[in-house]
């Protein structure tokens, strides 16, 4: 199974899980008199749309390179990450506004049984986060990482709701708004996570040099090819799940142009074999003097 297929399968998992959770939280929040749970349901609903965006992005990124896109369509991924973050910010804003409104409006305390619902949701969302974040690391996907953080932020808001509902129930009159304060606190955490998600995506769009470990691996692998004496410059840019490389390789200055050309092809093929996540590899031959 290719990296793209693994990513798409993971996104389907996210969409199904978030749909079930949004309905569960909404019903529990409505009948259990908990706005923190309803806020949680709002976030899960936005997660459905953001996961759908990620899915569409992956399907677009799978398109092969063409005359207009010689490096493929992978740059759509950080753009999708931006869109996912927009959904996170929208959900956090809605939760914050409604929380402030509810704090100012007297209302009954939540039902105690909502704690059991939240406990199950917290466990499931953390498991979902671990599944998706592992896949994002395996295939080097920024948008899948953003989707994973949707699961983690959902788990955090559920933890806040659990704490708020517990305070409202066990401390009694005067603490009815505790779960609303919990939802408000959770919204600020979601905004902070939004920054953590979008920062690497900006770096990817701007071709920021963030891949020191990969550069070291490329350099060490390069000298394993017979005829490659050393390497000089090495630039990397990421597009989707592939890393495109510009590498200056040092060879014996006395060899012919044809031999240097052959060495460049051997080096490119070797690097792509040893490091599968590499895409285009452009080798510039430098003479050893």
HELIX and SHEET records of a PDB file:
HELIX    1   1 UNK A    3  UNK A   31  1                                  29    
HELIX    2   2 UNK A   35  UNK A   61  1                                  27    
HELIX    3   3 UNK A   76  UNK A  103  1                                  28    
HELIX    4   4 UNK A  114  UNK A  139  1                                  26    
HELIX    5   5 UNK A  142  UNK A  171  1                                  30    
HELIX    6   6 UNK A  178  UNK A  205  1                                  28    
HELIX    7   7 UNK A  212  UNK A  222  1                                  11    
HELIX    8   8 UNK A  257  UNK A  274  1                                  18    
SHEET    1   A 3 UNK A 230  UNK A 239  0                                        
SHEET    2   A 3 UNK A 242  UNK A 252 -1                                        
SHEET    3   A 3 UNK A 278  UNK A 288  1                                        
END                                                                             
